[in-house]
Structure formats: C-alpha cells, structure tokens
C-alpha cells in the first residue's frame, strides 16, 4: 500500500493546487492552519511534511478527503460533504477511513525513513 502514497513533494504540489483553485494566498492558508506563511511555502515545495493535525485541518479547509492529499492515483478526490451526504453515518465512515489512512501513512513513512 505504501506505493500508492504521494511523496512530500507530490503532496505539497496538491496543497498548492487546491489552494490556488480556491484563490487563497499562502498567508490565508497559513492563518487557517495556525502556521506561518513560510511553513506553507516549505510544505508546497516538498521541504516539509504535513503533521497529522495539519492534514486534518487541510481536509476541512479544502473539503477533500485525506486520500485526495496522500494517494497518488487521486482516488480520494471526494468532498467530505458529498461523502457524508448530510448523514452522520457518512461522517463516521469518513472518520474511520481517516484513522485507517493516517495509521497506514505513518507506518509507511516509518518504513521508508
């Protein structure tokens, strides 16, 4: 499963793409994530990996799943709002998937250093 995950650089490119699609500056995104503009710049350049907390906040800001940011094939490009469909069971399924993905992602990162 580790083969399907993006590198930090690929994830950073996705963050930049989503940010520009939303017509948001790096400073605006930084404010929403409670980090500096320099941190956003480093994330987008692939010089710094996202923390689990930042990843979770990005999914909320962009309205995408964790997979949209971490999977190479983009199969996670589903808006959380659409997935949930206004039903709490969909939200619970999304949260469970999020927990599983984070566990897989962290495990894969530990293997590759």
Secondary structure by P-SEA (a helix, b strand, c coil): cccccccaaaaaaaaaaaaaaacccaaaaaaaacccaaaaaaaaaccccccaaaaaaaaaaacccccccccccccccccccccccccaaaaaaaaaaaaaaaaaaaaaaaaac
